[in-house]
Every structure is written in C-alpha cells, then in structure tokens.
C-alpha cells in the first residue's frame, strides 16, 4: 500500500503525545504500523512497534513516554500484513518535568541569586530557563546547563536590579525545543538604606530627644521606615514613607547615657541594611564644688559626681574676673579634681565645672578663688661703699601685687634685719667688709605672700699691702706682700700673663704672704697681680708688677747642602724668640764676615724646625757659621759649625748599547768647566746593582769613555754620574738604560696536528718578561697575527689543515714600561697535517629527468684541507632509509645518477674525501618529475578480437608502454570514425557528444582504468554499455557503436591524471550491419514460447536469475595499505592475488595476526571494493567454499593464495567470506580461513582439545 500522509504531532505533556494523519489518496489499507524509536541517550526505554487498526479513532495517543525525551516515529500503511515500502518519519520531544521548589540563596540591593531543586523524577532535559519580571536585569533570561547526571541543585544570578523592587522569577526545564511548565515565586531585592541620621540638639534633655534622617540617595523602592533604639526590649517605631521623617524618644531614658538609634527602609518584608547613630542624654550637675590656692599661678579644684547620672568627663572653665573681652580657658578631665596651672599671678578667678557624657554637657556649678602673686627677681646689688649695698628687683608684668617684704641676714653671726616697701629697691647700711649676707624679697597681693626670691651676697674684702718681686730668673719669679686690717679674708690669689696677652693665668690658692711662680717662658715679659678672697669674692683694689725673662739658646742646627746655597734647619728653643742672627765666612778668609737676620715666629712650637737659606755661596767651598736667638733685645748663647758646599756637574752624558752586545754598555761624557766650581774628580756608578764597583776619573783625565761589562741581558740599569769635592758629591746625573735581551734558542714544534701546532724553545740567559710570536694567517688574507706568552711554550688552535706556517719568536724585556726592548727574532716554518675536507660550497642540480639527475658541485681550495682522493654522493628516497652511493674523481665537478624512480623525492648528500676521511655533507633535495610514457613503436597498436553490429572487442598488452618516465597508472580507449582529427588533448569528447553526428570524431570510450591485475593482456569490448541511465552519473560511457561503420582505435596510457601518450591508430574495424527487422519476424513466435518457459521456471525457483558474468571496466586499485612480508611471492603492481609458500605459511600467519590482527585488517581493506554490485547472503557458505578450494589446491601445489581465491569469489558475491556489513570486525571469517588452514598444515585438524579454541569457535558465525 501507499504510505499515509499529513502526519500531525501534538505534544500534550511529558508522557502524552497526540498523533494524527490522513489515509493514502489511493489504494486500500487495513491498518497502520507505528514504530517509536527513543533518541535520547538517557532514555532507557526500548523501541516500540505499535499496530493500529484503520477503524480506531484519531488522534492516536502515545502514552508512558519519558518526559523531555526525543523520539523518532516511523508510520507505515499496512494491507493484509504487508507494510508500505515508504513510511512517514518525524521527530519530536516531550515536555520535560517542572523543576522543584527554589529559594533565594543570596540577595543584595541589585542582585538576586536563586537556587532550585531539579525535577523529581528528573526525566530528560538539557538546561534550565530562568527568567525575571520586570526585565530590569542585565540579562533577564538565563539558560543554565545541566551539569551532572543525575542532576543536582542549580543556581542563577540576576544583576543590575532596582533596590527594593518585587520581582517574579520563574524556572523551567528545557529539552531541545520543549519547555516545561514554570516553577514561580516572587522575591524582593534589598532596599537602599536611609542616610544622614541627625539628632535635634535643642530637644536633648536628661530624659528625652528627637532624631531625623534623609531618604536613600539613589533610586530605591520601599514602603516605610523602621526606627528603634539599639536595645532588645525596644519596640521599633514605624514611620510611613510619606510621613515627616522625625522620631521622639522619652520613655525609660537615663541621664548621661548613650543610646544607638537604628533606622531602616522596609520593602514588603525585606529590610535594608541598618543605618545607626548615637544619641546621649544630658548628665546631672556635680556636687560640693570647692577651690584652694596652690603655688604661684596654680589653683586646686575638687567636687563630687552625681550618682544618679552617667558622666565620662568634666569640663572646667576658668576666667579672670578683671579681664576685658576674654572667654577664659577650658579643660576636660576624667577625675573629680583638677589642678589649674599657668594662671595669671595675683588675680581673682571664677571657676565653672560641668559634667560631660559623650561630649554632651550638663548644668554648670561655679566657685571663686584668687592666685598668689609671682615672686620678684633681685636684679642689681650695687655697693655704695665698703659698708652699704643698694638692692633692686623686678616683678613679672603679668603679676599684680601691692607691696614687697625684704629680709637680710649676716651668715657668720646670723644677725637678721627686715623691711616692707612699695618701691622696687632698698638701701642696706652698716655692712662688714668680706662678710656674707642672705637677702630675701617677697611680693604681697590680696593678703597672699608670694614665694621669696633668695640671693646670697658677700661684701668686697680689702686688698693686700706692700707687694714686691724678691727674685727672678729665665723661668722663675718670687713675690711677697702683707695682710689687710679690719676685713674678713679666706686666702690670696696670684695671677700673671704675658704683656702682649689678655689671658690671665691663676695660681693654686695661696694662704701665705709670699709665693714662687715657676715654668715661665724664657724671653717673655710678664704682668703679675695679687688680691684677697672672701667667700669667693675678690677685693676691688689690685696691685700689678712687670718682669722680663732671659731667652734660651738654639738647641741644634742641621743643614741641607746645595751648590750655591745652604739651607739650615734650626731647632726652635723653648720660650719667646723675636729673631735669629747668623754670622758666616770662608775658612780661607776668616776676616771677611757676613751676617743674616731672620725674624722668628712665636707661633712655632718647641723643637719645630726653622729653615734659613744662606745663598750666594761658591760650589765646593768650605764655610764657618755661628747662630744666636734674640728676645726683647736680649741675645742667647751662640752655636758654631763648618760646612762645605756641593760641587756641580755640567757634563753631557751619552749611553751606548747594541742588540748584538747584550752584556756591555758604555758611558761617554764631556768635561765640566772649573771657572765657578771647586772639585777634584768624576764618579760613575750603576746604582741598581751594588755588586758592580763604581768607577772614578780625575777632573783632568783626557779619556772620556767608561765601560761596564759582564752585565745581565735585558736588565734595566740606573746610571749615576757625580763630581766630587773634598768628599762631597754633586747632585748626580741619572740615566736609565735597558740592555737588549738574548734571543730564544732551539725553536721546535712539540706537537703538530691538522688544526693545532705547539711550539717550544729554550729559555735565553738574562732578564725577560715574555715572548712575542707572530705568523701570517692564510684564512684572513695573510693578516699578521701577534701572540704573547710568558712561558717557553705556546699552542695555536684553529689553524688551516695542510698549510705552511712561518713562526717568528722574539724575547721581550720591559713589558708595560717605556723601556721595552725586543731581542733579535728567531723564525721557523712548520706544516699542519691533512684533515677531512670542508663542506662543498655549491651543490645543485643542472639537469633532471624522470629516472636520472645531473648534479654539479664546487669545493673551494681553502676547504680541501689536504690532497683530495675523490667525491662521494649518497642518495635515498625521502622517507626510506635505504642508502645508495656513487663515487667520482677528485677533479670532477659534475656527475649523473641513473636508475632513479620517477615521481619520488630524493635526498642527495655529497662529501669530499682525503686520505683522512670524508668531509662535511652538503645536501640537495629533488623530486623526480613524471613525464608521459614514451611513444610506442608504430607497429604497436590494439588488435581486433571480434565484432558485432554495435560492439568491437579489441586486445592490447601491458608492454605497449614503458614505465621509464613513470609507472602507468591507468588506460583508456579512444575510438574514432573520423581519424583525421587531432587527439592530442586531455579532454576528449564522450560518447554522448558524438553519437548524433553523422561522422563520429575521436572520442574517449571509458573512464581511465587499470586492467593489468595479475595479467598482461586485456580484452576490451567497445560499445557494450547502456548509457541512457548513466547520463547524469559519469562523463564517459562505453555506448553502442554505429552498425555498419568503420572505426579505428587508439590506446591511451596515463602516468598522471594529466600526462598521457597514445598508440597509433589500429587497423580499420567495421561493425556488422543491423538486420533487426528481418530477425524480428523470424524470432517473434520463438520468443513467445521462451517467455512461457521462463514464467514456469520462475515459479519453481526463488532466485530471479542465474549467476551472470558481466564484464565491467574495473576501477583503479592501488596497493597502498597492504603490508608485505619476506616470505610472499612477488606481487604485481595492483593487488589481485597474494600467493604464500606453504613452508612459510606459519610465519606468515604470525606476522599477520600480530597487534590484534592489524595486518589482517589492512589486507581485508583491499577486498572491500570487490563485487559491490553483486547480491549478498553467502557469508558462511563462501567460507566453506574457500576452504574446500584451498584444501584441494594444497594437494597439488606448494603455495596457497587465500587472498586471490576470496578476490575471485567476491567478484561474484560481495559478502563472500564476510560476517555482516554491520559487524565492527568484518574480517573475522577471512581470518577463520587462515586459522583453519594453519591447523591442517600443523596436522591438528582431528584434535578435539586443540589449544586454539578459536578453531571451534568461529567468530564469523552469525545466526539466521
């Protein structure tokens, strides 16, 4: 029957779906067959087949489905238990179950986070749909994926909401396009809190207060305010949103206590975060306030706290009653007393004390108290005479007083006197000289007496009498005097100072009437004083005396000789020196005296050197000198010395050295003139070597050359030359000279390699600092290379192999100085050894053909590193490590490699060789081209086998075309009736394009294919296909030829899909004429009888037709994935058979079955394409047929070809030796054949307990 139509699906719920459809337009039906296929992975229900009678009422209801599940339904019409060939198919999804209850897991002013339970039972669903109304959120609809199976609680958050607003939230499950019924609830966001809670200060008393506040600063929805005190027992006050924002509190409040006022906004039942403020009631006043005066500027205040109030501190205000326009001062204390300081002295103050609680003040309490005046300060005590003293004082300008009290007491007799005055001074009379007194002065204000100011004063004692100097020397002075009358004294004091100094030196306390002053400075003039002391007070009258001390003589004299002057160094004596006098004359003429006066500096210290220069002297002359010190015109004792001046030398000095005379130096000089100098000889000395004796020449010696011999080569010498007068040398002429060092000896090569030479030599005699080695480097255009070493050995690395190097070694002395000298050089030539050559610089191809390549190369002479023995080129196919090589002569610069495989990519390595070995590799990579096959000979073409009126059977062979330019991969047949046209084009016309033309031009009869699989001859029939049905399927079709026409044929061979070569045309072939009309009259009755026989035959047999062999152009098959083993007989290019020798079959089976039958799977892939158009149904039968053929074959031959046998069988039936086209391992029956044959070859076919259980457990078996 025809299938039903107009299928309609109505998903009613999670378990019910209504289906409706219409009967077919034509034909008869008895019912319907409905198949319900679950599509969801989580759905555990099975496929349902439901038979529905045509008389049942519609719509039809599917029940007991899985909520949220997806289903495919297939609906067929049924007539007499036969379903329609076609069916209606549709997919649908049932509604998923509704989620469980949900709650708000977190909320704030702009966010709601909801948490819900999954549906129960869960059913099937993919995700949740969560939505919110009003749509204020950043995303008002959210989709939440199901995270686990079975599902657990899920959550979603909405952001950017309005504070305090009520929102309706729904949660639904989603399964594909179906959405469940919602689970809904309403929640509010948290409203914004109020702001700026303020207490109204005017309303605050000891037991009441009022507060006010401001609404939220931003948009927020709320109904009312809730105001409460921060107490658990407090009942909150509710203020509607539009009422005045003020709250009054007056019940159960305590004075001075702090209360927390909390205000919230409320939206529905959701309150905002609280905003709080503290309010403190006024405390009660203090009790028993008192004040007393303390020290100057201080008042002590005390009080008692009120126990019926809370207070944390007290504010104390105090103010001077007489002050104008002053607010006074304030202190805050925590104790019930305060000590006021820094008050104005002598003032009357009003003092106020206020109880405080949290900076809230109570009522005031006041008391009055004056301060003491400031004590006066005694300023001036002026002695009027020996017995009167005027005392004055000063008072603080900030203190007020009306009078002063003065009391004075003598210390030794305790006699006391006092007086009161309004003045700031008082004259004290009848005082005793040298006596000490205590004086007290106090101020009086408001009857309060200030602290007294004390002052101790001693009256001046009388001065000593009859002061005189009894004895004096250059460092000592003795004084005497007499005691004064009618005066108290304790001791005497003696002072003295140099006359030019203002600093007095004081002696230790003197109790007698005489004293000795010691350690005075010689040559100094002093002033001396003597006075009396009483209570550390010195007498006013002073007696002074003056005295001069004798100077000391010069302690020592040293000198520095010069040629024209002498510098004397005088050791300064102790004491004062005004100047020095030096008297001198020559010893030869003592009467001709000279003198020099030198001022002395009194800043010099004892023993310090004073330099005196006496110039204008004659070089080399003997003089007499005498020295004196003078102070205040007094001269010291003298000191005398005799000294000779230094001679001079004015000669010209030349030093003579030679690099070949390394142990001798000479000194040449000119004579010094004797007009103004006195000397008797010359002296020459090598100062740097004291072991070499000095040499001398008389002033009148005519030989002006001095020779120093047996010296050390390379050594630095200092030469000094003097003139000598009476044993006194002149200043020397100094010359510094270095002798040439000795050259090295026995230069040789200790070690020689290809890139390394180590040189050694013998150490030369004498001083040296190192060696310099030079050579020309051929690697850098013969640049001169310099090296230094400090030992008798040096190694050179990185040299060129097989190269001559000339080394030159020089001894160096004086490195790092200005006197560096080099010895005569020693040179020697050495040759490095041969080495492997370097890398070929140029290596590339110059001519490439499909099977040969010509390469060129070049090796620079600098990279040969020795004598070349030849070149070696190694090559291999890229990806294949089988290596080949070819050798070339050393003079070759190019070469050709033959017998290469076209189309392959080759890697070429070239190495130059010396006798040491091969050099570094140079690499060239080249892909060999593929050319069209070479044109066959003119006598090579296709030949006729037979022909009919619409077909021609031709024959051609595999050896028509050579594989030299690349393997032939496919063939095609070109047919032409008009063979005068050119065929050298890839895209020839097809049969469809030429069939309607009167004269057929060349056309391609078939798609390219490869026929030579195990054969070398191909018979091809032209015109044996029905092409009408294949017009839109493929381009080329082997359609029937024209009857009675003459054709010629070419064979075209391809090496690539674009490269080809054709044979020449074959001989002309003519098809038979068409005699269909004649034959129709003869065979029509015969055909009718034949049809009757065929009907009878069909009724007796189930098969429609016997096996037929229809020859079709096989598809190209490449052997790509097949794995080979070494025991197999060689195969042809395309795999149609794989014979295996019986003696190697066991090893072949082991290789094929390794890695879980991996190679069996690969080999079976090559059979899958064979016989796709053949009927099926012979899996097990084909296995037994193949085994039977194999067992018969091995009795005659020593090999077996299981692959070829199965290949031939599958060309007739595609499922031969195959388990099932749905099986995951389709090769099991193919493997079973190998296992059975292996059992037979091992003689175990009759053993029931064979260890190979699989021989009796065919995995390829499939029940009917």
C-alpha positions, 0 to 999 in steps of 0.5 A: 500500500501507499504510505499515509500522509499529513502526519500531525504531532501534538505534544500534550505533556511529558508522557502524552503525545497526540498523533494524527494523519490522513489515509493514502489518496489511493489504494486500500489499507487495513491498518497502520504500523507505528514504530517509536524509536527513543533518541535520547541517550538517557532514555532507557526505554526500548523501541516500540512497534505499535499496530493500529487498526484503520477503524480506531479513532484519531488522534492516536495517543502515545502514552508512558513516554519519558518526559523531555525525551526525543523520539523518532516515529516511523508510520507505515500503511499496512494491507493484509500484513504487508507494510508500505515500502515508504513510511512517514518519519518525524521527530519530536520531544516531550515536555520535560518535568517542572523543576522543584521548589527554589529559594533565594540563596543570596540577595543584595540591593541589585542582585538576586541569586536563586537556587532550585531543586531539579525535577523529581523524577528528573526525566530528560532535559538539557538546561534550565530557563530562568527568567525575571519580571520586570526585565530590569536585569542585565540579562533577564533570561538565563539558560543554565546547563545541566551539569551532572547526571543525575542532576543536582541543585542549580543556581542563577544570578540576576544583576543590575536590579532596582533596590527594593523592587518585587520581582517574579522569577520563574524556572523551567526545564528545557529539552531541545525545543520543549519547555516545561511548565514554570516553577514561580515565586516572587522575591524582593531585592534589598532596599537602599538604606536611609542616610544622614541620621541627625539628632535635634540638639535643642530637644536633648534633655536628661530624659528625652530627644528627637532624631531625623534622617534623609531618604536613600540617595539613589533610586530605591523602592520601599514602603516605610521606615523602621526606627528603634533604639539599639536595645532588645526590649525596644519596640521599633517605631514605624514611620510611613514613607510619606510621613515627616521623617522625625522620631521622639524618644522619652520613655525609660531614658537615663541621664548621661547615657548613650543610646544607638538609634537604628533606622531602616527602609522596609520593602514588603518584608525585606529590610535594608541594611541598618543605618545607626547613630548615637544619641546621649542624654544630658548628665546631672550637675556635680556636687560640693564644688570647692577651690584652694590656692596652690603655688604661684599661678596654680589653683586646686579644684575638687567636687563630687559626681552625681550618682544618679547620672552617667558622666565620662568627663568634666569640663572646667572653665576658668576666667579672670574676673578683671579681664576685658573681652576674654572667654577664659580657658577650658579643660576636660578631665576624667577625675573629680579634681583638677589642678589649674596651672599657668594662671595669671599671678595675683588675680581673682578667678571664677571657676565653672565645672560641668559634667560631660557624657559623650561630649554632651554637657550638663548644668554648670556649678561655679566657685571663686578663688584668687592666685598668689602673686609671682615672686620678684627677681633681685636684679642689681646689688650695687655697693655704695661703699665698703659698708652699704649695698643698694638692692633692686628687683623686678616683678613679672608684668603679668603679676599684680601685687601691692607691696614687697617684704625684704629680709637680710641676714649676716651668715657668720653671726646670723644677725637678721634685719627686715623691711616692707616697701612699695618701691622696687629697691632698698638701701642696706647700711652698716655692712662688714667688709668680706662678710656674707649676707642672705637677702630675701624679697617677697611680693604681697597681693590680696593678703597672699605672700608670694614665694621669696626670691633668695640671693646670697651676697658677700661684701668686697674684702680689702686688698693686700699691702706692700707687694714686691718681686724678691727674685727672678730668673729665665723661668722663675719669679718670687713675690711677697706682700702683707695682710689687710686690717679690719676685713674678713679674708679666706686666702690670696690669689696670684695671677700673671700673663704675658704683656702682649696677652689678655689671658690671665693665668691663676695660681693654686690658692695661696694662704701665705704672704709670699709665693714662687711662680715657676715654668715661665717662658724664657724671653717673655715679659710678664704682668703679675697681680695679687688680691684677697678672697672672701667667700669667693669674692675678690677685693676691688683694689689690685696691685700689678708688677712687670718682669722680663725673662732671659731667652734660651739658646738654639738647641741644634742646627742641621743643614741641607747642602746645595751648590750655591746655597745652604739651607739650615734647619734650626731647632726652635728653643723653648720660650719667646724668640723675636729673631735669629742672627747668623754670622758666616765666612770662608775658612780661607778668609776668616776676616771677611764676615757676613751676617743674616737676620731672620725674624722668628715666629712665636707661633712655632712650637718647641723643637719645630724646625726653622729653615734659613737659606744662606745663598750666594755661596761658591760650589765646593767651598768650605764655610764657618757659621755661628747662630744666636736667638734674640728676645726683647733685645736680649741675645742667647748663647751662640752655636758654631759649625763648618760646612762645605758646599756641593760641587756641580756637574755640567757634563753631557752624558751619552749611553751606548748599547747594541742588540748584538752586545747584550752584556756591555754598555758604555758611558761617554761624557764631556768635561765640566768647566772649573771657572765657578766650581771647586772639585777634584774628580768624576764618579760613575756608578750603576746604582741598581746593582751594588755588586758592580764597583763604581768607577772614578776619573780625575777632573783632568783625565783626557779619556772620556769613555767608561765601560761596564761589562759582564752585565745581565741581558735585558736588565734595566740599569740606573746610571749615576754620574757625580763630581766630587769635592773634598768628599762631597758629591754633586747632585748626580746625573741619572740615566736609565738604560735597558740592555737588549735581551738574548734571543730564544734558542732551539725553536721546535714544534712539540706537537703538530696536528691538522688544526693545532701546532705547539711550539717550544724553545729554550729559555735565553740567559738574562732578564725577560718578561715574555715572548712575542710570536707572530705568523701570517694567517692564510684564512684572513688574507695573510693578516699578521697575527701577534701572540704573547706568552710568558712561558717557553711554550705556546699552542695555536688552535684553529689553524688551516689543515695542510698549510705552511706556517712561518713562526717568528719568536722574539724575547721581550724585556720591559713589558708595560714600561717605556723601556721595552726592548725586543731581542733579535727574532728567531723564525721557523716554518712548520706544516699542519697535517691533512684533515677531512675536507670542508663542506662543498660550497655549491651543490645543485642540480643542472639537469633532471629527468624522470629516472636520472639527475645531473648534479654539479658541485664546487669545493673551494681550495681553502676547504680541501684541507689536504690532497683530495682522493675523490667525491662521494654522493649518497642518495635515498628516497625521502622517507626510506632509509635505504642508502645508495652511493656513487663515487667520482674523481677528485677533479670532477665537478659534475656527475649523473645518477641513473636508475632513479624512480620517477615521481619520488623525492630524493635526498642527495648528500655529497662529501669530499674525501682525503686520505683522512676521511670524508668531509662535511655533507652538503645536501640537495633535495629533488623530486623526480618529475613524471613525464608521459610514457614514451611513444610506442613503436608504430607497429604497436597498436590494439588488435581486433578480437571480434565484432558485432553490429554495435560492439568491437572487442579489441586486445592490447598488452601491458608492454605497449608502454614503458614505465621509464618516465613513470609507472602507468597508472591507468588506460583508456580507449579512444575510438574514432570514425573520423581519424583525421582529427587531432587527439592530442588533448586531455579532454576528449569528447564522450560518447554522448557528444558524438553519437548524433553526428553523422561522422563520429570524431575521436572520442574517449570510450571509458573512464581511465582504468587499470586492467593489468591485475595479475595479467598482461593482456586485456580484452576490451569490448567497445560499445557494450554499455547502456548509457541512457541511465548513466547520463547524469552519473559519469562523463564517459560511457562505453555506448553502442557503436554505429552498425555498419561503420568503420572505426579505428582505435587508439590506446591511451596510457596515463602516468598522471591524471594529466600526462598521457601518450597514445598508440597509433591508430589500429587497423580499420574495424567495421561493425556488422550491419543491423538486420533487426527487422528481418530477425524480428519476424523470424524470432517473434513466435520463438520468443513467445514460447521462451517467455512461457518457459521462463514464467514456469521456471520462475515459479519453481525457483526463488532466485530471479536469475542465474549467476551472470558474468558481466564484464565491467571496466574495473576501477583503479586499485592501488596497493597502498595499505597492504603490508608485505612480508619476506616470505610472499611471492612477488606481487604485481603492481595492483593487488589481485592475488597474494600467493604464500609458500606453504613452508612459510605459511606459519610465519606468515600467519604470525606476522599477520595476526600480530597487534590484534590482527592489524595486518589482517585488517589492512589486507581485508581493506583491499577486498572491500571494493570487490563485487559491490554490485553483486547480491549478498547472503553467502557469508558462511557458505563462501567460507566453506567454499574457500576452504574446500578450494584451498584444501584441494589446491594444497594437494597439488601445489606448494603455495596457497593464495587465500587472498586471490581465491576470496578476490575471485569469489567476491567478484561474484558475491560481495559478502563472500567470506564476510560476517555482516556489513554491520559487524565492527570486525568484518574480517573475522571469517577471512581470518577463520580461513587462515586459522583453519588452514594453519591447523591442517598444515600443523596436522591438528585438524582431528584434535578435539582439545586443540589449544586454539579454541578459536578453531571451534569457535568461529567468530564469523558465525552469525545466526539466521 
